[in-house]
Amino acid sequence: MADHLSEAAKSSGDAGVEAFATHDVFNQAPPYGGSNLAAGDPLLLAAVSAHVPAGELKDVLAHGAEVGAEAFLELGRQANIHIPALKTHDRHGRRLDQVEFHPAYHDLMAYSFTAGMHSALLDGGVSTQLVRAAKFFLTSQAETGHTCPITMTNAAAAVMAQYPDVCADLLPKIQTRTYDPRFLPMHEKTGITIGMGMTEKQGGTDLRAISSTAEVGNQGSYAITGHKWFFSAPMCDAFLVLAKTANGPSCFLIPRILADGRVNGLRFQRLKDKLGNKSNASSEVEFHRAEGYLLGDEGRGIATIIDMVTPTRIDCALGSAGQMRAAVSRAVHHCRHRKTFGAYLIDQPLMTAVLADMALDVAAATALALRLVRAAAKAETDPVEAAYARLLTPAIKYWICKTGPALTYEAMECLGGNGYVEDYDMARIYRDAPVNPIWEGSGNVMALDVLRALGRHPEAPNLVLSELSKSGDASLSAACSGLPSLAAQALADPAHARVLTERLALTAAVAALKELQLDDVADAFAKTRLSGGWRSTYGILPVGIDAAGILEGLYPPAV
């Protein structure tokens, strides 16, 4: 048979061999990657440069080059293809309860540690928080799964720093820039990560319904018995966990491995088989008299752990904004290189409108998330910023995170069939998009938290509305004037809380864009989002908006 085929090939010559090559590959976009994600984002640079020293801006630009490199994007692909695996027992049948990861995951973690994204809250300072936020936003455009333990470690540090009697020796190990994945007691490691466990099968968001219990143990410790239905990042070195004492829900720090080298009583049942966020391990766990240490007072656990909530929600907003930027960047890249009906897709009027419409949401989400970071960083010393953070954190998290999945789908459609297959990372971005709207409070929780903030801080609305309308812009003034009546309606009937929450976020987005002096973008966003017209899909822009100009300004062609 081989001889027969050889003779046939010889007799046909080169033309016969090429007879099976039906076409050349052309009119396809080149691979996405190899660009500086910070340098190519004028809005991000404008939002950061006004508030950080020049040297720190260079740090952001260097980070943008690193995470935009093809090698870094490949790490993200590898970490999501080779997903974590739970090893409950060793080869001899002893309990092991370890999670194994592909080396790409550890490389991603090491890079984010080096960038300081896991510990910025311990360092303090507005510029530090803003630089960290920019890095988080940029990293989320490359890979989001590994940022979960990065977020939790950063947020947990804000809680742990308040309890030096328990945590003083651990804080320097959080602040280090060295990632240490070894399965060792914390005092033997160079760097540590912190996870969390709150929700249970029967309770979910209702944390007071938890059934896990804590009994006083030896030498100031407690013995924790119970379970957690979602236990985030089970490979971490310690966890902040809620369990009940006789006085009610209390917060405990539970080490993964005890100081004497014994593995603590955490029995992992399985890893969650999630829609997306594949590189990150999420688990179900049972506590078998696990040793834990009380943080704060018994019965005050929810109040203790609540300090994790704001920074975690801010990261949800930053992460979703980054994913949105990632999706639209890939759509713009494709449309700049793909021709149809004699012109590049990006120059086809209908496609230009779709891309520009999505770009407005990405711009608003980016400006809004970074504005929130500044407010949170200044909240302790500035009452206006404190009011902004209290009232707008849930509203901003609500709008940005809920916008992400719909926008990501529309961006996927811009790539056509290519966007739907796993050879391209658009499919992964789309699967990852729903996690942030759900994590740390879904839509209704955020809307109810807006109402809760209104009730607990009656001074906040006036302070926030004055801040949002200070530019004197007519559209902002009109939007702000309508918010008090919406607030009164929602307080009287919580069924209207989503209307208030979204309107509040949209108004704040216009203000954030105006502050950056992006008047054309802000005006287009206000005209389309605050006009009251019904828009159920992207690409529905009114006459007079310069779609091409918006795209060129927010997504300048790579040079």
Residue, then its C-alpha position, 0 to 999 in steps of 0.5 A: m500500500a505504501d509503495h502504491l501511494s508513493e508511486a501515485a505521488k510520484s506520478s502526480g508530481d507536486a500538483g498531485v500532492e497539493a491537490f488536497a490543499t483546498h485553500d490558503v488561510f487569509n482574512q483571519a485576525p492575527p493572534y491576540g497578545g503581545s501588547n501593553l494593556a496599560a499603555g493601550d488604555p488611555l482611560l486607565l492611565a488618565a484615572v491613575s496618573a492624576h493620583v500617583p507619583a510618576g514612578e508608580l505610574k511606570d510600575v503600572l505600565a510595566h505591569g501592563a506589558e507583563v500581563g499583555a505578553e503572549a507568554f502570560l496569556e498562555l499561562g492563563r490558558q494552561a491554568n484553565i485547561h489543567i484544572p485543580a485536582l483534590k487528593t483526599h488521601d495519600r497512597h497509604g490511605r492517610r488523610l491528605d486533603q490537598v489540592e494539586f495545581h498545574p505549574a501555570y497556576h503557581d506561576l500566575m500566583a507568584y507574579s501577582f504576589t510579586a506585584g503586591m496585589h495580595s497585601a496592599l491593604l496592609d500598606g495603606g495609602v491612596s496611591t498604593q491602593l490605586v496602583r494595586a487596583a490598576k494592576f488587578f484590573l489589568t491582570s483580570q484581562a489575562e486570567t481571573g481565577h487565580t485572583c480569587p485567593i489574591t483578593m481574599t488574602n488582601a481583604a482578610a489582612a484588613v480583618m487580621a490587622q485588627y487582632p494582633d494578639v492572634c495575628a501579629d506573627l502572620l501579617p509579615k508573611i502576608q506582606t511578603r512579595t514571595y509566593d510559597p505554595r508548600f504544604l507546611p505550617m505557616h511559621e515555616k513558610t516565607g509567604i501565606t495566603i488566606g481563604m474564607g468560609m461563610t456560606e452553608k447548605q441551609g443558609g446561603t446568604d443568611l449567615r445567621a442560619i449557620s449551623s457550624t459550632a465552636e467549643v472552647g478548647n485548649q490554650g485559647s483555641y476553639a474546636i470547630t465542628g460543622h461544614k461549609w457549602f462554599f469554601s473558597a480557595p482550599m489550598c490557602d494556609a488559613f481561613l476566616v470562618l464563621a461558627k456559632t458559640a453560645n453567644g452566636p456567630s463568631c469569627f475564627l482563624i483556622p490554620r490549614i496545618l497546626a504549628d506542630g505539623r499536624v494537619n488540622g481537621l478540615r476534611f474536603q468533600r469535593l471540589k465544585d464543578k463550576l461553570g467557569n473560574k476553572s483555574n481556581a479551586s472552590s470546595e465543600v468542607e467538613f470541620h472535624r473539631a478543627e482548631g481555630y482562634l477567635l477574632g473579636d468577641e463571641g457573637r460578633g463574628i458577622a461584624t468582625i468579618i464584614d471588614m472583608v466585604t468592601p474590599t472584596r466587592i471592590d475587587c469584584a467590580l475591578g475584575s468584571a471591568g477588566q473582563m469587560r475590557a478583555a472581551v471588547s479588546r478582543a472584539v476590536h482586535h478581530c474587527r480591525h483585521r477581518k474584512t467583509f463585503g469589501a471593508y474591515l468589520i470595524d468600519q462597517p457602520l452597524m459594527t462600529a455602533v455595536l463596538a462603540d456602545m460596548a466601549l461606553d460600558v467598559a469606560a464607565a465601569t473602569a472609571l467607576a471602579l477606580r473612583l470607588v477605590r479612591a473613596a474607600a482609601k480615603a474613607e477613614t479621614d474624609p466624610v464625603e468619601a466615606a459616604y460615597a464608599r458606603l452608599l455606592t459600593p453595593a450599587i457599583k458592584y451591582w451594575i458593573c458585575k451584572t453588565g459583564p455577562a451580557l457585554t461579554y456575550e455581545a463581544m463574543e458574537c463579534l468574533g462569530g463562530n471563532g468566539y464560540v470555540e475553545d481555541y480562542d479565549m473568548a469562550r473562557i472569558y464568557r464562562d468566567a463572567p457570571v462569577n463576580p455578580i454572584w460572589e460576595g452578594s448577588g443582585n438582590v443582596m446588593a440592592l438591599d444593601v443600598l437600602r440598608a446604607l440609606g437607613r443606617h447613614p441618613e447623611a450619606p445621600n446628600l453628601v453623595l449627590s453633592e459630590l456627583s453633581k459638583s461638575g455642574d453638568a446638566s445631565l448629572s444635575a437632572a439625574c441627581s434630582g430624581l434620585p431622592s424620590l427613587a430612594a423614597q419609593a424603594l425604602a417604602d417598597p423594596a421591590h423597587a430597590r433594583v431601579l434605585t441601585e442601577r440609577l445610582a450606579l449609572t449617575a455615578a458613572v457619568a460623574a466619574l467619566k466627567e471627572l476624567q474630562l472624557d466629555d464626549v464619552a460621558d455625554a454619550f453614556a448619559k444620553t444612552r443610559l440616563s435618557g430613560g429609553w429602553r435598550s435591550t441590546y448593544g448597538i442602539l445609539p442615537v443620531g449624533i454620537d461619534a461611534a468611530g471617534i469613541l472607539e479610536g479614543l478608548y481603543p487606540p490602534a496598537v503601534 
